[in-house]
Amino acid sequence: MKNFITRLLLSFTKESSLAGLFFFFVLSSWYVLRPVRNEMAVSNVDNLPLLLAVGALAMLLVNPIYSWAASKTNLKKLLIACYSFFIFNLLVFLFSWRVLDLEGVIWLGRAFYIWCNIYSFFVVSIFWVVIINVFRSSRTRNFYGVIMAGGSVGAFFGSEITKRFAGSFADYGLEFFSISAIILLILALFVGLFLIKYTNSKNNKEPNQALGGKSFDGIKNALTKKDIRSIAIYVWLFTGLMTIHWMTAISIIDAWSSDPVERIVLFGQMEQMVTVLTLPTQLLLTSFIINLLGVKRILFLYGLAFLMIYCLYSISPTISIVIFATVFLRLFEYAINKPTREIVFSHLKENDRYKSSVFVDTFFTRLGDLSGSLYITFGQIIGVGFAFIPLLAIPFTGAISYFGIKIVKENNIH
């Protein structure tokens, strides 16, 4: 008990608080836009597989540009360049929405959906690039709970802003959402720059020099270096399995109720449950659990978690199982597995911390989403019932546990 309280107190420092505030503004900016992105998805539901494919291709094309920028500059300038780029994009969408006609707005909505998927992964990935480069010692493992908690509060805050502006969408489209996201991302940029300056000053470090390397380092290393490749496969499997869970859950929810209002209420209740459980877990238990179980056991446990959920879906495909599965998987991801994966990234060589981590977090995540949706579509085509489709994916749950152990061995993490 004494050790637990000591670790808890050590997790609240000026550095961890700054990082938590940084994540607060980053996720606030994204969660302002997320419901609008989802509305674009509903409006283009027949085109979603194509839009997901285009999104994965866009990730593949954007990553060399990012790697080139990372090669030519240091961490501070990289943060400024990336976030300024996305702020400029938001201004372009804001202007375009006002001047385009109805047909143009329809195509703009499709472009916005694809862009949002790039935005959500890149602004968060750049945030984690900063974190894993300024917090690399074993002592800083205690900070990850506070950092993740800041993100959870930010997600709630951003969603609340969207709720307040929801009625403006019919008359003003993206305007209020874009302006809010711009302001929040600017604040994130300032806090991030201060965090870099503060940690460099505290550790008596000189400002980072240009990283060097080539534009395709992130892609090449993910394909040729076994430690990066294992991480990439793990992330691909995780997002694919999560997509299988979610599309199965959607089918169960659709069979449960045909009333859109009732479904929206259910989604809202699940979001609230996740927030209520995740925030105190991140603040009080994340660092304790990571230190208690270790990186290897946590990465291994994800496969067992999916195995349990998929078996429950096949035994009892009910709305209560959907609620439990959704809340449980998201709690495990946000409070335990995500910070653990970032600890893994912090052990990589400098070039990979900047480049490969972003490529894995962006392209392989999108590839996992696409793979999971194609798996579900194939199962439906051959006539497999939605309750049994997850059961057929059980071998992949074993694969993710295997790669979880492999990652720890290859990176010599303790």
N, C-alpha and C positions, 0 to 999 in steps of 0.2 A: 504493500500500500504506500509505503514511504517513497519507494522508487517511482511509482506511478505519479504521485504528486510532484516529485522532483522533475520528472520528464515533462509533465504538464506545464509547470512554471517556466522551464527552460524553453518551451516552445513559443512563449510570448516575449518577443524581443522587438526592438525597433526595426531590425531587418525583416523579420517575419511579418510584422504589421504592415510595413511598406509593401512587401510582396503581396500580402493579402488585399491591400487597397488597390494595388496594380491590377490584380485579377478581378476584383470587384468591378472596376471600370471596363475592363476588357469584356467580361461576360455580360455586363449591363448593355454595352453597345450591341452585342450580338442578339441578346434576348429581346431587345426592342424590335429587331428586324425578323426574328424567327417566326412569330405568328403570321406576319405578312408573307414570308416565304412559304409557309404552310398553305395559306390561302391561294397562292400562285400554283401550288401543287394540286389542290382541289380543282382549280380552274382548268388545269391541263392534265387531268388524271389519265386520259387515254395516251398521252405522250410521255408519261413518267419514265418508262424503261429507256426511251431514247434520250430524254433529258439527263438521266443518270449516266448513260454511256458517254454523252457529250461532256458531262461534268468530270468523269474519270479521265477522258482524253485531255480536257483543259488542265487538270492537275499535272498530267504528264508533260504538257507543253510549258506550263508556268514554272515548274521546278528548276529547269536549267537557267531560266532568267534569274530566279532567286539565288541560285548557287553562284552565278556570275557576280551578282551584287555582293554576296557574302565574301567572295574571293577578293574583292577590291576595297573592302572597307572594314572598319572595326564594329564591335557590338553596338556602340552608341549610335553611330551613323546608320547602321543597318536597321535599327529600330525606327529611327526617324524616316528613312527612305520607305520602308514597308508600310508603316502606318499612314504616312503622308500620301502614299499611292492610293490606299483604300479610302482615305478621306476625299481625295480628288474624284475617285469613282462615284462616291455617294453624291457629290455635287453634280456630276454628270447625269446620274439617274434623276436627281431632283429637278434639274433643268429640263431633261427630256420628257418627263411625265407631263410637264406643263405645256409643251409645244406640239407634241405628237397628236395625230388624230386617233380614232378608235382602233383602227387596224394596227397602227403603229404601237399603241398601248398594249395590245394583245401580244405582239412580238417582244415588246419591252418587258412584259411580265415573264415571258419564258426566259429571256436573257437574265432578268433579275433573279429568277429561281436558280439558274446555273451559277451566277455570280455569287449569290448568297452562300452556296455550298463551298465555294472557294474561299470566300471571306471568313466563314465560320471556322474553317480549319486553319487558315493561314494566320489570322490575328491571334488565335489561341496558341498555335505552334510557335510563332515568334515570341509570344510571352514565355513559353516554356524554354525556348532557346536562351532567353535572358536568365531564367531561374536556374537551369542546370549548369550555366557557366559561372554564375556568381555564388551558388550554393553547392559545393562539391565535397565538403568534408563529411565524415560520418556524423558529426555533431548536428549538422543541418538537416538530418533526417527528421528531427523533431519539428522542423518548421512546416512540413508539408500539410499537416492537419490544419494549421492556421491559414495557410495559403489557399487550400481547397475550400475552407469555410468562407473566406472572402469571396470566392467565385460563386458559391451557393447563394450568398446574400445578394450578390450582383445579379444573378440570374432572376431571383425573385423581384428585385427592384426594376430590372428591365422589363419583365413581364407586366409589372404593375403600370409602368408608363404606357405600354401598348394598350392595356385595358382602358386607360384614361382617354387615349386618342383613337380608340377603335371606331367611334362614330364619325370620325373625320375622313375615313378612307373613301367613302362614296363620293364626297365632294372634292377632296384634296389629294387623294391617292397616297403616294409615298412621302409627301412633303414633311409632315410632322415627325414621321418615323425616321426619315433620313436626317433631318436636323438634329433630332435627339441623339441618334447614333454618332453623328459627327462630333457633337459636343462631348459625349462620353469617351469617344476614342481619343480626342485631343487631351482630355484629362488623364486617360491611361498613358498616353505618350509622355506627358510631363512627370507623372509618378514613376514610370519606368526609367526615365533618364536620371531622376533623382536617386533611385535605388542603385543604379549602376555607379553613379558618382559616389554615393555614400559607402558602398561596399568596397570600392577601389580605395577610397580614402582610409577606411578602417583597417584594411588589410595591407596598407602601404603598397598598393599595386599601381603601376603606371597604366594609363589608358591603353586599351587593347590596340595592337597594331593590326594592319590588314592581314586577313587570314591567308590569302594566297590560294593556290589550287586552280581547278578548272571548273567550267560551267556544268559538266556532267558528272562531277564527283559524287553527288548524292545518289544519282541513279546507278552509276557504275559500282559504287561500294555496296549498295543494297543487293546487287546481283552477284558480286564476286567475293565479298568478304563474308565468311560464314557466320560471324557473330551478328553482323547487321542483317544478313539474310534471315537468320532465325527470328530476330525481332520483327522483321517485316512479315514473315509468315504468321507469327503469333498475332499481330495486329489484324492481318487479313482474315484469319480464322475467327478472332473475337468479333469483328464487325459483321462478318457473314453470319455467324451463329446468332448474334443479337438481332440481325434483320430477320432471320428465320423465326425467332421468338416473336418479334413484333408483328410480322405479317400473319402469323398464326393467331396471335391475340386479336388482331383486327377482324379476322374471320369469325372468331368466337363472339366478339362484341357485336358484329353485324347480325349474327344469328340470334343474339340475345335481345336486341332491340332495333326496330326500324325508325325510331324517333330520334332525329338529329339532336334535339334539345337534351334528351336523356343521355345520349352518348357524350355530348359536350360536358355535361355535368359530371359524368364518370371520369372523363379525361382530367377535368379540373381537380376532382377529388384525389386522383392518383398523383397528380403533380404536387398537391398539398401534402400528401402523405410522405412522398419522397423528400420534400424539403424539411418537414418536421423531424424526420428520422435522420436525414443526412447531416444536417447542420450540427447538432450536438455530438454526433459520432465523429465528425471531422475535428471539432474543437477539442473533444475530450479523449477520444479513443484511437484516432488514426495512427499517431506516432507510437502509442503503446502497442497496438496490434502489429505494426510493421516490425518493431523491435522484438516483440514476443515470438512471432511466427517466422520472421525472416523473409527475404525476397523470394527464395525458391519455393517455399510452401504456399505463399500467396499466389504466385503465378501458376502453380500447379492446381490450386483449388478452383480456378475459373472453370476448368474442364468438368470437375465434379459438380459445380453449380449448374452448368448447362445440362449435364446428364440428369440431375434431379428434376429440373424444370421440364425437360422434354418428356421424361417418364410421366410426370404429373399430367401433362397435356394429353398423353395417350390414354391414361387411366380415367381422367375426369376433366374433359374439355369444357369447364364451366367458367362463369364470370368471376367467381371467387378465386379460382386458380390464376386467372389472368391478372387480377389485382395483386395477388401475392407474388407472382412471378415478375411482374413489371417493377414493383417496389423493391423486391429483394435484389434483382439483378442491377438495377440502377444504384441502389445503396452500396452494393459491393463494388461497382465500377467507380463511382464518384468518391467514395470514402476510403477505399482500400487499394483497388487494383491500379487505378490511374496514377496516384502518387508513387506507387511501387514501380510502375513502368518508367516514370521520370527519373527515379533513382538509378535505374538501369542505364538510361541515356546519359546520366551525369558521369558514368564510368567510361564512356567512349572517348576516343581520341578527339582532339579539338576539331579537326575537320569534320568528323562525323557528328559531333555535337551541334554544329551549325547547319550542316547540310543533310546528312542522312536522316537525322531525327525528324526534320521537316518533311522530307520526301516520304518517309514511312507514315508519319501522322496525317499526311494529306492524300497522296495517291493510293496507298494501300488501304486506307480507311474507305475511300470512295470505291475502290475495287471490291472490298468486302461487302459494301452495301449492294453493289451491282450483282455480285456473285450470289448473295443470299436471295435477292429478288428473282434472279434467273432460276435458282434452285426451286423456289416455291412455284414459279410459273411452269417449270418442267413437270413438277409433281402433279399439278392441276391438269396439265395436258394429258398425262398418261392415266389420269383418273384416280389418283391416290387421295383418300380423304384427308382433309386438313389436319385432323387430329393425329394422323399417322405419319405425316410428312416430317415432323420433328424427330420421330422415332428412327427414321431412316438416316437422320443426320448424326446419330450417336457416335459413329466412328470418328467424326470430326471433333467431338468433345474429348476423346482420348488423345487426338493429335495435338490439341492446344495444350493439354497438360504435359505431354511429352516435350513440346517446344519450350514450355515454361521452365522445365528442368534444364534443358539444353542451353538456354540463354544464360542461366546463372553459371553453368560450368564454363561456357565459352568466354564469359566476361570476368571470370574469377571474382564473383561478388560474394561477400560474406554477410 
